[in-house]
């Protein structure tokens, strides 16, 4: 330390950590690798808008074969996508089990979620009702189940048998400006996201029938 003998090595090591190029090793054996090395179980993107490949639900739905679960405030934007609806129909026909959780139109916490596309509470309620109806009519399959949440979730979830994506609901930022968590199946985070969705699902109720 006195003679700066290892200064360059320390700087090199620090730079490797910062730029992500450093690789973990086993301190007592050259050529050995730690258990689990190379397996990225989860990742964090500090701004969701910078990771469009992680938030493309149409692609994630298309990659699903066993199940596809999604929870959101309204899903209004995706309910207007013909491509998403077409993939939804194809997956239902192929036997993929799809669960959709939307906020209940009469949820007293709805006003806390107005940072998205809707500018007023009445508009958000209308978007929720319309999205639910479009999804039901679009799929027309027993493999698609919809429920309405009367609780106030703190995260938006999208899951299939391969991966899970979570967006925390923030009061100060829109979803695209907040963080995004991605978890591969087999890891603890993926199981935690499944547990959270399952908890919300069990506490949700069947959607209201469309008004005449």
C-alpha positions as CSV (number, residue, x, y, z in Angstrom):
1,X,0.0,0.0,0.0
2,X,2.8,2.4,0.9
3,X,4.6,1.9,-2.4
4,X,1.3,1.9,-4.5
5,X,2.2,-1.6,-5.6
6,X,-1.5,-2.7,-5.9
7,X,-3.0,0.7,-6.8
8,X,-3.3,-0.1,-10.5
9,X,-4.9,-3.5,-9.8
10,X,-7.4,-1.9,-7.4
11,X,-8.4,0.7,-10.0
12,X,-8.7,-2.0,-12.6
13,X,-10.9,-4.0,-10.4
14,X,-13.1,-1.1,-9.5
15,X,-13.5,-0.2,-13.2
16,X,-14.5,-3.8,-14.0
17,X,-17.3,-3.6,-11.4
18,X,-18.6,-0.3,-12.7
19,X,-18.7,-1.3,-16.3
20,X,-19.9,-4.8,-15.6
21,X,-16.9,-6.5,-17.2
22,X,-15.5,-8.1,-14.1
23,X,-16.2,-11.8,-13.5
24,X,-16.6,-13.6,-10.2
25,X,-13.9,-16.1,-9.4
26,X,-13.1,-18.6,-6.7
27,X,-10.3,-17.2,-4.4
28,X,-8.7,-20.6,-3.8
29,X,-8.6,-22.1,-7.3
30,X,-7.7,-20.8,-10.7
31,X,-10.1,-21.7,-13.4
32,X,-12.9,-22.6,-11.0
33,X,-16.2,-20.7,-11.1
34,X,-18.7,-19.9,-8.3
35,X,-21.9,-22.0,-8.2
36,X,-24.5,-20.3,-10.3
37,X,-22.1,-18.2,-12.3
38,X,-23.5,-17.2,-15.6
39,X,-27.1,-17.7,-14.5
40,X,-28.8,-14.3,-14.4
41,X,-31.8,-14.9,-12.2
42,X,-33.0,-11.3,-12.1
43,X,-32.1,-7.9,-13.3
44,X,-33.0,-4.3,-12.6
45,X,-33.5,-1.5,-15.1
46,X,-33.5,1.9,-13.4
47,X,-35.8,3.4,-16.0
48,X,-38.5,1.1,-17.6
49,X,-38.6,3.2,-20.7
50,X,-35.0,2.2,-21.5
51,X,-35.9,-1.5,-21.6
52,X,-38.7,-1.9,-24.2
53,X,-37.8,-5.5,-24.8
54,X,-38.7,-6.3,-21.2
55,X,-42.1,-4.6,-21.3
56,X,-43.4,-5.8,-24.7
57,X,-46.3,-7.9,-23.5
58,X,-47.3,-9.0,-27.0
59,X,-43.9,-10.7,-27.3
60,X,-44.1,-12.1,-23.8
61,X,-47.5,-13.4,-24.4
62,X,-46.4,-15.0,-27.7
63,X,-43.5,-16.8,-25.9
64,X,-46.0,-18.3,-23.3
65,X,-47.2,-21.8,-23.7
66,X,-48.4,-22.8,-20.2
67,X,-49.7,-19.6,-18.6
68,X,-49.7,-15.8,-18.9
69,X,-50.7,-13.7,-15.9
70,X,-51.0,-9.9,-16.0
71,X,-52.2,-7.4,-13.5
72,X,-52.6,-3.7,-14.3
73,X,-54.8,-0.7,-13.6
74,X,-56.7,-0.8,-16.9
75,X,-54.7,-2.4,-19.7
76,X,-56.6,0.1,-21.9
77,X,-53.7,0.7,-24.2
78,X,-53.1,-3.0,-24.9
79,X,-56.8,-3.7,-25.3
80,X,-56.7,-1.3,-28.3
81,X,-53.8,-3.3,-30.0
82,X,-55.2,-5.7,-32.6
83,X,-51.9,-7.6,-32.6
84,X,-52.1,-8.2,-28.8
85,X,-55.8,-9.4,-29.1
86,X,-54.9,-11.7,-32.0
87,X,-52.0,-13.3,-30.0
88,X,-54.4,-13.5,-27.0
89,X,-56.9,-15.5,-29.1
90,X,-54.2,-17.8,-30.5
91,X,-52.8,-18.6,-27.1
92,X,-56.2,-19.3,-25.6
93,X,-56.9,-21.6,-28.6
94,X,-53.6,-23.4,-28.0
95,X,-54.5,-24.1,-24.3
96,X,-52.4,-21.4,-22.6
97,X,-54.1,-20.4,-19.3
98,X,-54.4,-16.6,-19.2
99,X,-55.3,-14.6,-16.1
100,X,-56.0,-10.9,-16.2
101,X,-56.3,-8.7,-13.1
102,X,-57.7,-5.2,-13.6
103,X,-58.7,-2.6,-11.0
104,X,-62.4,-2.7,-9.9
105,X,-64.2,0.3,-11.4
106,X,-65.5,1.2,-8.0
107,X,-62.2,0.7,-6.2
108,X,-61.9,3.7,-3.8
109,X,-58.1,3.8,-4.4
110,X,-58.4,4.5,-8.1
111,X,-57.7,8.2,-7.8
112,X,-54.2,7.3,-6.7
113,X,-53.5,5.8,-10.1
114,X,-54.3,8.8,-12.3
115,X,-50.6,9.4,-13.3
116,X,-51.1,7.2,-16.4
117,X,-53.1,7.8,-19.6
118,X,-56.4,8.9,-18.0
119,X,-56.7,12.5,-16.9
120,X,-59.8,12.2,-14.8
121,X,-61.3,9.5,-12.6
122,X,-64.3,9.1,-14.8
123,X,-62.1,8.5,-17.8
124,X,-60.0,5.9,-15.9
125,X,-63.2,4.1,-14.9
126,X,-64.4,4.1,-18.5
127,X,-61.0,2.7,-19.7
128,X,-61.2,-0.2,-17.1
129,X,-64.7,-1.1,-18.2
130,X,-63.9,-0.9,-21.9
131,X,-60.6,-2.9,-21.6
132,X,-62.3,-5.7,-19.7
133,X,-65.1,-6.0,-22.3
134,X,-62.7,-5.9,-25.2
135,X,-60.5,-8.6,-23.8
136,X,-63.5,-10.8,-23.0
137,X,-65.0,-10.4,-26.5
138,X,-61.6,-10.7,-28.2
139,X,-60.6,-14.0,-26.6
140,X,-64.0,-15.7,-26.2
141,X,-62.4,-18.6,-24.5
142,X,-62.6,-20.4,-21.1
143,X,-58.8,-20.2,-21.0
144,X,-59.1,-16.5,-20.3
145,X,-60.1,-15.5,-16.8
146,X,-60.7,-11.9,-15.7
147,X,-61.0,-10.6,-12.1
148,X,-61.3,-7.2,-10.6
149,X,-59.1,-5.9,-7.7
150,X,-60.7,-4.1,-4.8
151,X,-57.3,-3.8,-3.1
152,X,-54.6,-1.2,-3.9
153,X,-51.6,-3.1,-5.4
154,X,-48.2,-1.6,-5.2
155,X,-46.8,-3.2,-8.4
156,X,-47.8,-4.1,-11.9
157,X,-47.1,-7.8,-12.7
158,X,-46.6,-9.8,-15.9
159,X,-45.7,-13.5,-15.6
160,X,-45.3,-16.6,-17.6
161,X,-43.5,-19.9,-17.1
162,X,-40.2,-18.4,-18.3
163,X,-40.0,-14.9,-16.8
164,X,-41.7,-12.2,-14.7
165,X,-41.7,-8.5,-15.0
166,X,-42.7,-6.0,-12.2
167,X,-43.2,-2.3,-12.3
168,X,-43.6,-0.6,-8.9
169,X,-46.4,2.0,-8.8
170,X,-44.8,5.3,-7.9
171,X,-46.7,8.5,-7.0
172,X,-44.0,10.8,-8.3
173,X,-43.4,9.2,-11.7
174,X,-45.1,7.5,-14.6
175,X,-44.5,3.9,-15.1
176,X,-42.0,4.3,-17.9
177,X,-39.9,6.6,-15.8
178,X,-39.8,4.2,-12.8
179,X,-37.7,1.1,-12.3
180,X,-38.4,-2.3,-13.9
181,X,-37.6,-5.7,-12.3
182,X,-37.2,-8.8,-14.5
183,X,-36.9,-12.3,-13.0
184,X,-36.2,-15.6,-14.7
185,X,-38.1,-18.7,-13.7
186,X,-36.4,-20.8,-11.1
187,X,-35.2,-17.9,-9.1
188,X,-36.6,-16.6,-5.8
189,X,-37.8,-13.3,-7.3
190,X,-39.9,-15.1,-9.9
191,X,-41.5,-17.1,-7.2
192,X,-42.1,-14.0,-5.1
193,X,-43.8,-12.3,-8.0
194,X,-46.0,-15.5,-8.6
195,X,-46.9,-15.5,-4.9
196,X,-47.9,-11.8,-5.1
197,X,-50.1,-12.3,-8.2
198,X,-51.7,-15.4,-6.6
199,X,-52.5,-13.4,-3.5
200,X,-54.1,-10.6,-5.5
201,X,-56.0,-13.1,-7.6
202,X,-57.5,-14.9,-4.6
203,X,-58.6,-11.6,-3.2
204,X,-60.2,-10.3,-6.5
205,X,-63.8,-10.7,-7.6
206,X,-65.4,-11.5,-11.0
207,X,-65.8,-8.4,-13.2
208,X,-69.1,-6.6,-13.4
209,X,-71.3,-7.6,-16.3
210,X,-71.3,-5.0,-19.1
211,X,-74.0,-2.4,-18.7
212,X,-76.8,-2.5,-21.2
